[in-house]
Amino acid sequence: MATLNKIKLISDSTTSLTPEEFKERDIDYLETSYMLDNVLYSAFDNQSETLEEFYARLDNVKSCSTGCVNIQTFEECFDKYASKGIQVFYTGLSSSLSSTFSNSEIAAKNINEKYGKKLVAVVDSRSASYGTLVLLDFAQKLISEGKSLEELESEIDKIAKNMSVAFVARDLSFMYKSGRISMLEAGLGKILKIVPIVYVSESGKLKVGDKCIGRKLTFKTLKNRFVNFIQTKGHTKCYITSCGLTEDVEELKNYILENTSIKDVKTGLIDKTLACCCGPKTIAIFCG
């Protein structure tokens, strides 16, 4: 059986943790990138700028895009541990949102072939932000219980497929600009004056689901949906992130605590790269 110090957890910056939080959790990470008005940044550039200040700046840019972690960067990170005989487990941004995960798969295959045995395992989170953190928290628990790399890979994949994930944005223009949804889906909010809820399917694909008129009805629908998800799918963890929407987060958090068996809801802010994908007025909920 593997022990805690023989499986190294690795993720990427779209998990919405700060460098300090990654360090506290003993998780290594790779930085994604983003471009605002043709200026390229790494995920943790300009640490003096608060996330709230970044969201305000993002709301006024003319163009934005995001960049993935390349294969070579993954290989270098994986090999840092594999060369010492330390097994590696990676999960990060969903394959439906970025080529980052497919690059991790190629890098893992290359490292495993290099050493002639399986030292690296990767699992598609089918999620983002604190959705990935849900999986990492489960992974740390499984590692502490002495699970092998193969067992960890299998269990986390099952949890990822069972997760409930949804995003609510002011509009879907950022998701359209970054190629995550179609122009037809993105136009729904503006044309019909609705606030759509974007869900993540079991396969990890983004899908516009409930189409509500106004944010009040949207949040009522979102709260009811997730109470049902928690009860029917047996979720034990619920995490919420947003682009600084404190009141909405508290409302959703309190409703979950009052109407489900969930005892604690972790909340936080969406990282810069992911904010460029979903827009500066977004709230997301993840249950697993």
Backbone bond lengths (Angstrom), bond angles and torsions (degrees), N, CA, C in turn:
res aa  C-N    CA-C-N  psi(-1)  N-CA   C-N-CA  omega(-1)  CA-C   N-CA-C  phi
1 M - - - 1.459 - - 1.538 110.47 -
2 A 1.351 115.26 142.56 1.456 119.02 177.81 1.513 109.74 -76.03
3 T 1.312 116.19 149.52 1.467 120.99 176.69 1.510 109.25 -109.78
4 L 1.317 115.39 171.35 1.457 121.45 -171.63 1.521 113.10 -54.71
5 N 1.333 117.68 -39.82 1.455 119.23 -174.70 1.521 112.96 -88.30
6 K 1.337 118.58 6.22 1.457 119.97 -179.82 1.521 113.34 -110.73
7 I 1.311 118.19 0.40 1.462 122.07 170.34 1.527 107.01 -125.32
8 K 1.310 115.96 115.62 1.459 121.22 -178.91 1.520 110.02 -95.87
9 L 1.326 116.73 125.84 1.455 121.37 176.77 1.521 110.21 -84.93
10 I 1.338 114.94 135.19 1.465 121.18 178.44 1.519 108.46 -134.40
11 S 1.328 116.67 140.43 1.460 121.19 175.82 1.526 108.33 -139.44
12 D 1.330 116.82 -161.31 1.458 119.75 175.79 1.523 110.13 -132.01
13 S 1.308 116.02 173.45 1.463 121.16 -171.39 1.523 113.70 -65.85
14 T 1.336 118.54 -16.71 1.465 119.65 178.69 1.523 112.45 -75.96
15 T 1.331 117.59 2.43 1.458 120.64 171.63 1.525 110.77 -70.12
16 S 1.332 116.72 -9.94 1.472 123.88 177.94 1.524 113.48 69.24
17 L 1.334 116.23 25.46 1.458 121.08 170.31 1.527 108.80 -98.51
18 T 1.317 116.45 151.71 1.456 120.93 174.11 1.528 108.99 -81.33
19 P 1.333 118.75 163.98 1.472 120.02 175.65 1.530 111.86 -54.81
20 E 1.323 116.60 -36.67 1.470 120.56 -179.78 1.527 110.93 -67.78
21 E 1.320 116.58 -38.87 1.465 120.43 179.21 1.523 111.30 -68.92
22 F 1.320 117.14 -38.01 1.467 119.85 174.68 1.532 109.99 -59.54
23 K 1.318 116.01 -44.28 1.462 121.00 -179.05 1.521 111.03 -63.52
24 E 1.330 116.80 -44.02 1.467 121.13 179.46 1.526 111.61 -59.55
25 R 1.330 116.25 -34.76 1.460 120.98 -178.68 1.529 112.61 -89.66
26 D 1.326 117.20 -0.53 1.457 122.94 -178.53 1.529 111.28 58.11
27 I 1.330 116.01 43.76 1.463 122.99 177.18 1.520 108.51 -115.95
28 D 1.332 116.92 126.29 1.460 120.34 174.93 1.524 108.34 -78.89
29 Y 1.322 117.07 158.82 1.459 118.82 -176.71 1.520 111.12 -147.22
30 L 1.333 114.55 158.08 1.458 122.98 174.96 1.523 107.60 -118.43
31 E 1.315 116.45 145.23 1.457 120.88 -177.16 1.522 111.94 -93.28
32 T 1.332 116.48 129.21 1.447 121.57 167.91 1.526 107.70 -81.48
33 S 1.335 116.77 -175.48 1.464 119.79 179.75 1.520 110.03 -140.50
34 Y 1.315 116.19 167.03 1.455 121.17 176.75 1.518 108.66 -149.41
35 M 1.330 115.72 158.92 1.459 121.19 -179.54 1.520 109.31 -128.83
36 L 1.328 116.00 126.22 1.457 122.24 176.68 1.514 108.82 -116.95
37 D 1.327 116.20 122.69 1.466 121.05 -179.89 1.528 111.27 46.86
38 N 1.337 115.12 47.19 1.470 124.58 174.76 1.532 114.55 69.67
39 V 1.317 117.58 15.71 1.466 121.83 174.39 1.529 107.93 -108.47
40 L 1.333 116.94 125.56 1.461 122.04 -176.21 1.528 111.51 -90.73
41 Y 1.335 116.35 135.93 1.458 122.83 178.62 1.525 109.57 -131.61
42 S 1.335 116.26 147.82 1.460 120.28 166.52 1.521 107.97 -85.07
43 A 1.326 116.12 160.31 1.461 120.70 -171.72 1.522 113.95 -54.66
44 F 1.333 116.92 -39.29 1.462 119.48 -174.83 1.528 112.86 -105.59
45 D 1.322 116.75 20.43 1.466 120.12 171.95 1.524 109.98 -66.61
46 N 1.318 115.89 154.89 1.469 122.08 173.66 1.522 111.86 55.25
47 Q 1.334 116.62 57.58 1.466 121.54 -179.04 1.524 113.03 -67.56
48 S 1.328 117.55 -14.72 1.468 120.13 178.67 1.529 110.99 -74.76
49 E 1.327 117.44 -18.26 1.463 121.75 178.18 1.530 109.20 -85.00
50 T 1.312 117.40 123.67 1.455 119.81 179.30 1.523 109.47 -71.57
51 L 1.330 116.04 160.96 1.457 119.18 178.35 1.528 110.91 -64.87
52 E 1.325 117.31 -36.30 1.460 120.04 177.55 1.527 110.95 -61.83
53 E 1.337 116.87 -40.20 1.465 120.64 176.78 1.528 110.74 -65.54
54 F 1.329 115.81 -37.67 1.465 120.22 178.79 1.531 110.67 -64.87
55 Y 1.335 117.15 -43.81 1.472 119.60 179.65 1.527 110.85 -59.36
56 A 1.328 116.82 -40.02 1.467 120.85 179.19 1.525 110.39 -64.63
57 R 1.331 116.10 -40.62 1.465 120.22 178.70 1.527 110.40 -66.84
58 L 1.335 116.02 -41.50 1.459 121.25 -179.70 1.525 111.47 -60.63
59 D 1.309 116.46 -34.22 1.462 121.40 -177.53 1.525 112.20 -66.87
60 N 1.324 116.67 -13.55 1.465 120.03 -176.20 1.523 114.23 -117.16
61 V 1.332 117.87 5.74 1.471 119.42 -179.67 1.517 110.55 -78.58
62 K 1.330 115.63 154.60 1.458 121.20 178.08 1.528 111.30 -85.38
63 S 1.329 115.80 -31.28 1.463 118.77 179.97 1.522 110.45 -147.94
64 C 1.324 116.20 149.06 1.461 120.41 175.38 1.523 109.51 -151.31
65 S 1.318 116.02 150.64 1.459 121.83 177.32 1.523 107.44 -154.10
66 T 1.324 115.90 169.36 1.463 120.15 -178.14 1.521 110.43 -127.38
67 G 1.337 115.59 158.09 1.462 121.44 179.99 1.520 111.16 -124.41
68 C 1.330 116.16 149.38 1.464 121.55 -177.05 1.530 111.35 -92.70
69 V 1.319 115.44 173.87 1.465 122.28 171.91 1.529 106.57 -87.52
70 N 1.335 117.20 128.72 1.465 118.86 -175.61 1.530 112.74 -83.89
71 I 1.324 116.02 169.08 1.463 122.34 -174.79 1.532 111.19 -62.15
72 Q 1.324 116.59 -44.49 1.464 119.99 -177.97 1.527 111.71 -60.39
73 T 1.325 116.95 -41.86 1.466 120.75 179.18 1.521 110.80 -63.05
74 F 1.337 116.13 -41.16 1.462 119.94 175.88 1.526 111.10 -61.70
75 E 1.322 116.79 -46.73 1.461 120.52 -178.12 1.523 111.44 -59.60
76 E 1.317 116.43 -43.05 1.466 120.56 -179.74 1.526 110.72 -63.38
77 C 1.324 116.53 -41.13 1.463 120.70 179.74 1.523 110.81 -67.94
78 F 1.331 117.44 -47.22 1.462 121.52 -179.45 1.528 110.82 -63.22
79 D 1.334 115.78 -41.98 1.465 119.99 -175.46 1.523 112.11 -69.34
80 K 1.322 116.36 -25.57 1.469 120.70 177.53 1.522 110.63 -56.61
81 Y 1.331 116.33 -34.19 1.460 121.40 179.87 1.534 111.76 -97.10
82 A 1.322 116.73 -42.90 1.467 120.70 -177.83 1.525 111.68 -60.40
83 S 1.325 117.19 -35.27 1.466 121.14 -179.45 1.532 111.73 -64.65
84 K 1.325 115.62 -19.02 1.467 121.15 178.11 1.528 111.75 -101.35
85 G 1.334 116.15 6.00 1.457 120.28 -179.66 1.512 113.91 81.55
86 I 1.333 116.65 11.48 1.466 121.36 179.53 1.523 109.16 -90.34
87 Q 1.320 116.89 126.33 1.456 120.67 178.12 1.520 110.47 -73.95
88 V 1.345 115.60 152.31 1.461 122.16 -174.90 1.521 110.16 -126.73
89 F 1.333 115.53 136.51 1.469 120.89 172.98 1.518 108.25 -124.96
90 Y 1.334 116.30 124.01 1.465 121.39 -179.48 1.518 111.27 -119.92
91 T 1.317 116.10 135.93 1.459 122.60 164.59 1.517 107.13 -144.66
92 G 1.330 115.71 141.70 1.464 119.93 -177.01 1.517 110.32 -156.04
93 L 1.311 116.32 -145.12 1.461 121.92 -175.06 1.524 111.79 -58.53
94 S 1.327 115.98 137.12 1.466 123.24 -177.33 1.524 112.89 -52.76
95 S 1.318 115.41 145.07 1.469 120.80 178.51 1.523 111.93 -63.99
96 S 1.342 117.49 -22.75 1.462 120.26 179.71 1.529 112.28 -80.25
97 L 1.320 117.15 -11.36 1.461 121.21 -177.86 1.525 113.51 -105.83
98 S 1.322 116.84 -17.28 1.460 120.29 -174.17 1.519 110.14 -163.78
99 S 1.335 115.99 157.51 1.471 120.60 173.72 1.525 111.20 -82.83
100 T 1.329 116.68 2.65 1.460 120.94 178.70 1.525 111.25 -54.78
101 F 1.335 117.86 -46.13 1.463 118.70 -177.09 1.523 112.16 -67.10
102 S 1.323 118.04 -42.26 1.472 119.15 179.08 1.521 110.47 -62.21
103 N 1.326 117.28 -33.72 1.467 120.50 176.21 1.523 111.14 -66.69
104 S 1.343 116.14 -36.34 1.475 119.84 177.73 1.525 110.60 -66.05
105 E 1.342 117.27 -36.25 1.464 121.24 178.36 1.524 111.31 -63.42
106 I 1.319 115.97 -44.53 1.472 120.32 179.10 1.522 110.53 -63.84
107 A 1.335 115.84 -44.20 1.468 120.17 -179.72 1.528 110.89 -63.64
108 A 1.328 117.55 -41.12 1.464 121.15 179.10 1.518 110.56 -62.68
109 K 1.324 117.03 -43.56 1.467 121.70 178.47 1.528 110.43 -60.29
110 N 1.329 115.81 -43.40 1.471 120.28 -179.15 1.528 111.98 -64.28
111 I 1.321 116.42 -42.76 1.473 120.31 -179.51 1.524 110.53 -68.39
112 N 1.321 117.05 -42.36 1.467 119.94 179.26 1.531 111.25 -63.55
113 E 1.330 117.22 -37.98 1.473 120.75 177.01 1.526 110.59 -69.12
114 K 1.311 116.35 -35.17 1.473 120.41 179.95 1.525 111.31 -60.77
115 Y 1.323 116.91 -40.60 1.459 120.77 -176.42 1.529 113.05 -100.10
116 G 1.324 116.79 -2.17 1.453 120.38 175.57 1.513 114.63 69.93
117 K 1.309 117.38 20.10 1.460 121.59 176.57 1.521 108.92 -161.04
118 K 1.334 115.37 164.89 1.450 119.64 -176.93 1.517 110.87 -82.29
119 L 1.310 115.38 106.62 1.455 122.01 176.59 1.523 111.82 -112.07
120 V 1.329 116.40 -15.61 1.463 121.21 -177.26 1.527 110.10 -127.64
121 A 1.315 116.46 130.54 1.471 122.36 173.96 1.517 108.54 -126.28
122 V 1.314 116.84 139.89 1.468 121.45 178.57 1.525 108.86 -129.32
123 V 1.324 116.05 144.23 1.469 121.87 179.16 1.522 108.90 -132.16
124 D 1.314 115.71 133.25 1.462 121.87 176.92 1.525 108.92 -70.82
125 S 1.303 117.36 120.16 1.466 121.28 -178.22 1.525 112.44 -69.32
126 R 1.357 116.14 -23.68 1.464 121.12 -172.72 1.529 110.49 54.54
127 S 1.327 115.41 27.36 1.458 120.25 -173.69 1.524 109.79 -153.20
128 A 1.309 115.52 -161.43 1.463 122.54 179.09 1.518 108.22 -166.40
129 S 1.327 116.66 172.04 1.454 122.19 176.03 1.532 110.71 51.80
130 Y 1.336 117.54 -132.46 1.459 120.04 -177.13 1.526 112.62 -71.48
131 G 1.344 117.74 -8.41 1.455 119.57 171.86 1.509 110.27 -64.00
132 T 1.323 116.13 -40.85 1.464 120.59 174.60 1.521 110.52 -66.09
133 L 1.333 115.98 -37.56 1.472 120.01 179.56 1.528 111.12 -63.57
134 V 1.321 117.69 -36.37 1.464 120.57 174.96 1.528 109.53 -54.23
135 L 1.335 116.29 -46.61 1.468 121.08 -178.76 1.525 111.18 -67.12
136 L 1.313 117.05 -40.01 1.468 120.43 179.56 1.531 110.96 -64.97
137 D 1.321 116.60 -37.73 1.469 119.92 177.59 1.526 110.60 -65.44
138 F 1.329 116.83 -42.14 1.465 119.93 175.29 1.529 110.11 -62.85
139 A 1.332 116.49 -40.73 1.467 120.91 -178.60 1.522 111.15 -62.53
140 Q 1.322 117.59 -42.97 1.469 120.03 179.50 1.525 110.81 -62.69
141 K 1.318 116.82 -37.65 1.460 120.69 177.68 1.532 110.23 -64.59
142 L 1.322 116.79 -45.25 1.466 121.19 -179.10 1.526 111.51 -64.89
143 I 1.321 116.98 -38.39 1.468 120.92 177.92 1.518 109.98 -64.77
144 S 1.334 116.30 -42.11 1.466 120.26 -179.97 1.525 111.57 -64.19
145 E 1.344 115.51 -24.00 1.470 120.35 177.76 1.527 111.93 -85.13
146 G 1.338 116.69 -1.23 1.452 120.73 176.51 1.513 115.16 87.58
147 K 1.325 118.24 19.38 1.457 120.78 179.38 1.529 110.77 -66.80
148 S 1.319 115.85 146.43 1.461 121.50 177.71 1.527 109.36 -77.08
149 L 1.322 116.47 169.27 1.464 120.92 179.36 1.527 110.22 -61.57
150 E 1.319 116.99 -41.11 1.465 121.11 179.78 1.532 111.21 -65.76
151 E 1.327 116.79 -40.52 1.464 120.55 177.66 1.523 110.81 -65.85
152 L 1.323 115.90 -40.71 1.460 121.57 178.96 1.527 110.06 -61.66
153 E 1.308 116.29 -46.55 1.461 121.85 179.66 1.526 111.14 -58.72
154 S 1.316 116.91 -45.77 1.461 121.97 -178.60 1.527 112.15 -66.48
155 E 1.338 116.55 -46.67 1.456 120.62 -177.19 1.523 112.31 -66.56
156 I 1.329 117.43 -42.83 1.460 120.45 -178.89 1.525 110.61 -68.06
157 D 1.322 117.42 -35.29 1.465 120.19 177.08 1.528 110.42 -62.95
158 K 1.324 117.02 -40.67 1.468 120.92 178.19 1.530 110.79 -63.88
159 I 1.325 116.12 -43.29 1.467 120.41 -179.39 1.531 110.07 -64.83
160 A 1.346 116.24 -41.45 1.467 120.90 -179.99 1.525 111.00 -60.53
161 K 1.321 117.03 -40.55 1.464 121.21 -179.09 1.526 112.05 -70.42
162 N 1.338 117.37 -23.40 1.460 121.86 -177.73 1.529 112.90 -94.35
163 M 1.323 117.27 -5.72 1.460 120.02 -176.16 1.518 112.52 -67.71
164 S 1.329 115.54 154.48 1.463 122.42 173.87 1.527 106.96 -113.73
165 V 1.332 115.75 124.81 1.463 121.10 -174.73 1.523 109.60 -136.84
166 A 1.338 116.66 136.60 1.461 120.15 175.98 1.526 110.59 -149.78
167 F 1.328 115.01 149.28 1.464 122.82 176.54 1.524 109.03 -123.49
168 V 1.320 116.67 141.04 1.458 121.71 170.75 1.524 107.02 -125.74
169 A 1.324 115.97 119.52 1.465 121.32 -179.82 1.525 109.51 -115.15
170 R 1.319 116.58 163.12 1.472 120.83 176.08 1.527 109.57 -58.60
171 D 1.327 115.18 -44.85 1.459 122.40 170.82 1.524 106.42 -151.88
172 L 1.309 116.59 177.16 1.467 120.26 -173.57 1.527 112.84 -104.29
173 S 1.339 116.91 17.26 1.464 120.13 -176.03 1.521 112.50 -62.40
174 F 1.350 117.86 -37.78 1.460 120.08 -179.23 1.532 111.07 -69.08
175 M 1.342 116.67 -38.49 1.464 119.60 178.27 1.524 110.88 -66.32
176 Y 1.343 116.23 -33.29 1.471 119.51 176.84 1.531 110.98 -71.51
177 K 1.336 117.00 -45.23 1.461 121.20 -179.59 1.524 112.04 -57.43
178 S 1.327 115.73 -36.24 1.457 119.90 -178.14 1.533 112.54 -90.41
179 G 1.355 116.86 5.35 1.459 120.49 174.03 1.510 115.38 79.98
180 R 1.348 117.96 15.43 1.470 120.28 -176.88 1.523 112.54 -82.80
181 I 1.334 117.41 -27.86 1.462 120.53 177.93 1.521 108.52 -137.44
182 S 1.336 116.61 168.98 1.457 121.07 -176.77 1.530 111.48 -79.56
183 M 1.349 115.40 163.92 1.462 121.10 178.33 1.529 110.21 -63.44
184 L 1.350 116.65 -36.05 1.464 120.41 178.93 1.516 110.94 -62.58
185 E 1.342 116.22 -45.87 1.463 119.89 179.56 1.518 111.01 -64.61
186 A 1.327 116.70 -40.65 1.464 121.16 -178.14 1.524 111.62 -65.81
187 G 1.332 116.60 -30.70 1.445 119.99 -176.85 1.511 114.63 -79.59
188 L 1.327 117.36 -10.56 1.466 120.79 -176.59 1.524 112.92 -56.81
189 G 1.334 115.40 -48.01 1.458 119.62 -175.32 1.513 113.00 -62.16
190 K 1.333 116.61 -44.48 1.459 120.31 -176.09 1.520 112.10 -72.37
191 I 1.325 116.16 -40.80 1.458 119.86 -175.84 1.527 111.87 -73.77
192 L 1.322 115.97 -45.49 1.457 120.36 -173.84 1.526 113.99 -99.18
193 K 1.343 117.08 3.31 1.469 121.52 179.69 1.527 111.28 59.38
194 I 1.321 116.71 39.53 1.454 120.19 -179.37 1.519 110.91 -114.61
195 V 1.328 115.34 161.81 1.463 122.15 174.79 1.530 106.57 -114.49
196 P 1.330 117.24 102.67 1.463 119.66 -177.59 1.519 112.65 -80.85
197 I 1.327 115.67 149.48 1.461 122.00 172.92 1.525 107.44 -102.06
198 V 1.332 116.56 124.49 1.461 121.60 179.38 1.520 108.59 -97.75
199 Y 1.321 116.14 119.34 1.458 121.84 178.83 1.527 109.79 -101.63
200 V 1.330 115.66 160.87 1.459 121.61 174.54 1.520 107.71 -109.55
201 S 1.327 116.67 123.54 1.460 121.38 -178.26 1.523 110.35 -76.07
202 E 1.337 116.62 172.04 1.466 121.46 178.87 1.525 111.55 -59.10
203 S 1.334 116.24 -30.51 1.466 120.37 179.43 1.522 112.00 -81.89
204 G 1.341 115.96 -5.03 1.454 119.95 177.83 1.514 114.61 93.70
205 K 1.324 118.29 3.19 1.457 121.69 -178.67 1.529 110.78 -81.41
206 L 1.341 115.37 143.44 1.462 120.13 175.16 1.519 109.10 -79.89
207 K 1.331 116.51 136.01 1.452 121.09 -179.30 1.519 109.98 -142.78
208 V 1.328 115.76 125.84 1.460 119.52 176.17 1.518 107.92 -69.30
209 G 1.340 116.20 120.56 1.458 121.34 -176.65 1.507 111.98 -104.36
210 D 1.337 116.50 -107.60 1.465 120.33 -178.61 1.529 110.83 -64.16
211 K 1.308 115.63 137.82 1.463 122.01 -179.95 1.526 107.37 -119.25
212 C 1.319 115.91 102.24 1.466 121.11 -171.24 1.523 111.03 -109.69
213 I 1.307 115.68 147.05 1.462 120.85 176.71 1.530 108.52 -88.96
214 G 1.330 116.62 109.15 1.457 121.83 179.35 1.518 113.41 87.70
215 R 1.329 116.08 151.42 1.461 121.19 -176.41 1.532 112.32 -70.01
216 K 1.357 117.40 -28.68 1.463 119.44 179.83 1.524 110.89 -61.40
217 L 1.322 117.06 -47.80 1.462 121.12 178.47 1.525 110.42 -68.45
218 T 1.330 116.22 -34.67 1.467 120.55 179.06 1.519 110.69 -59.73
219 F 1.332 116.49 -46.80 1.465 119.44 -177.64 1.517 112.08 -72.19
220 K 1.320 117.19 -31.59 1.461 119.50 174.77 1.523 109.56 -63.41
221 T 1.317 116.57 -43.34 1.468 121.72 178.88 1.523 110.81 -65.26
222 L 1.330 115.91 -44.68 1.462 120.87 -178.78 1.527 110.82 -61.66
223 K 1.330 116.84 -44.15 1.468 121.06 -179.89 1.523 111.40 -62.04
224 N 1.316 115.97 -45.70 1.463 119.88 -179.22 1.529 111.89 -66.16
225 R 1.322 116.17 -40.80 1.464 120.38 178.76 1.525 110.62 -59.08
226 F 1.320 116.99 -46.17 1.457 119.37 -173.55 1.520 112.74 -77.37
227 V 1.312 118.26 -27.77 1.459 119.64 171.21 1.528 108.63 -61.82
228 N 1.319 116.47 -42.28 1.467 120.90 178.27 1.527 111.46 -65.71
229 F 1.353 116.76 -43.29 1.468 120.37 178.93 1.530 111.06 -59.78
230 I 1.313 116.24 -45.54 1.465 121.37 -178.29 1.523 110.95 -62.40
231 Q 1.305 115.82 -41.92 1.464 120.19 -178.02 1.527 112.59 -72.53
232 T 1.329 117.50 -42.31 1.466 120.25 -174.51 1.527 113.34 -83.83
233 K 1.344 117.28 -28.53 1.466 120.02 -177.01 1.526 113.14 -101.38
234 G 1.324 115.77 -0.97 1.457 119.98 175.84 1.515 114.66 68.92
235 H 1.321 117.51 31.92 1.464 120.38 179.71 1.527 111.22 -64.65
236 T 1.338 115.78 142.97 1.466 120.96 177.84 1.527 112.63 -116.68
237 K 1.331 116.64 -9.95 1.464 120.81 -179.93 1.522 109.34 -127.20
238 C 1.331 116.23 141.43 1.458 122.05 176.03 1.521 108.76 -139.66
239 Y 1.332 116.36 120.31 1.461 122.11 -179.61 1.529 108.68 -123.76
240 I 1.316 116.84 144.94 1.471 121.77 -179.27 1.529 109.17 -131.71
241 T 1.319 116.36 134.23 1.461 120.49 172.88 1.518 109.56 -128.32
242 S 1.325 116.43 160.24 1.462 120.31 179.68 1.519 109.54 -157.51
243 C 1.327 114.01 170.97 1.461 120.14 172.38 1.530 108.76 -93.69
244 G 1.332 115.19 58.10 1.455 121.39 174.55 1.515 115.64 80.99
245 L 1.338 118.40 18.74 1.466 121.74 -178.45 1.528 110.05 -87.79
246 T 1.306 116.39 71.15 1.459 123.08 -170.96 1.525 113.67 -57.51
247 E 1.330 117.78 -46.58 1.460 120.78 -177.48 1.526 111.68 -65.34
248 D 1.329 116.85 -42.36 1.463 120.53 178.92 1.522 111.06 -63.92
249 V 1.327 116.00 -40.96 1.462 120.90 179.39 1.523 110.70 -62.65
250 E 1.321 117.13 -46.36 1.462 120.90 -179.61 1.519 111.72 -63.55
251 E 1.322 116.63 -39.55 1.464 120.92 178.70 1.531 110.53 -62.18
252 L 1.317 116.27 -46.96 1.460 120.94 -179.33 1.525 111.05 -67.36
253 K 1.326 116.21 -43.46 1.458 121.36 179.11 1.536 111.28 -59.05
254 N 1.319 116.70 -50.48 1.466 120.58 -177.44 1.521 111.73 -63.23
255 Y 1.317 116.88 -36.87 1.462 119.96 179.59 1.528 110.94 -65.32
256 I 1.331 115.72 -41.79 1.467 120.52 178.52 1.530 110.18 -63.38
257 L 1.320 117.04 -44.43 1.465 120.89 -179.21 1.532 112.00 -65.25
258 E 1.312 116.59 -35.66 1.471 121.00 -176.99 1.526 113.31 -79.75
259 N 1.329 117.20 -23.26 1.461 119.55 -171.11 1.524 115.25 -120.12
260 T 1.321 117.09 7.55 1.467 120.24 177.93 1.528 109.45 -138.42
261 S 1.314 115.26 178.28 1.466 120.89 177.91 1.528 112.40 -84.92
262 I 1.337 118.31 -1.63 1.463 122.05 177.42 1.527 109.24 -62.71
263 K 1.345 116.43 129.22 1.466 121.29 -176.66 1.524 113.73 -96.20
264 D 1.318 116.08 -21.04 1.471 119.44 -177.27 1.522 109.04 -148.91
265 V 1.318 117.34 138.48 1.457 122.40 178.04 1.526 107.99 -122.37
266 K 1.320 116.15 118.22 1.460 120.22 179.40 1.529 108.85 -85.33
267 T 1.339 116.43 134.74 1.465 121.00 -179.53 1.521 110.56 -125.07
268 G 1.317 116.89 155.69 1.456 120.89 179.39 1.516 111.16 -169.86
269 L 1.325 115.56 -172.57 1.463 122.34 -177.33 1.527 111.00 -106.14
270 I 1.317 115.63 145.82 1.458 121.84 179.02 1.533 109.65 -74.42
271 D 1.329 116.21 135.90 1.463 121.31 -179.00 1.530 111.46 -67.85
272 K 1.330 115.76 168.64 1.466 121.48 -174.01 1.521 113.10 -65.50
273 T 1.336 117.76 -44.18 1.463 119.22 -178.42 1.510 111.20 -62.87
274 L 1.327 116.95 -46.64 1.463 120.18 -178.11 1.527 110.68 -67.68
275 A 1.332 117.55 -34.42 1.467 120.85 177.58 1.525 110.52 -60.86
276 C 1.331 116.52 -33.80 1.462 120.38 177.32 1.527 111.40 -67.52
277 C 1.321 116.97 -24.79 1.470 121.40 178.28 1.518 112.42 -80.09
278 C 1.337 116.11 -40.81 1.472 119.26 -171.00 1.520 114.35 -106.39
279 G 1.338 117.47 -15.88 1.451 120.15 178.93 1.516 113.49 101.70
280 P 1.337 117.37 160.33 1.471 122.46 -170.96 1.519 116.78 -79.36
281 K 1.313 119.17 -0.35 1.478 121.21 179.45 1.528 109.70 -125.39
282 T 1.315 115.69 52.71 1.464 121.23 -173.15 1.506 112.01 -112.86
283 I 1.329 116.44 144.55 1.463 123.20 169.69 1.528 106.80 -127.22
284 A 1.326 116.00 141.06 1.471 121.00 -178.24 1.521 109.78 -134.47
285 I 1.324 115.81 143.91 1.473 121.21 179.01 1.521 109.38 -127.33
286 F 1.332 115.40 139.40 1.465 122.07 -176.24 1.524 108.77 -134.26
287 C 1.324 116.99 127.22 1.457 121.10 176.82 1.519 110.15 -129.12
288 G 1.338 115.67 135.59 1.458 119.61 -179.80 1.519 111.24 -148.60
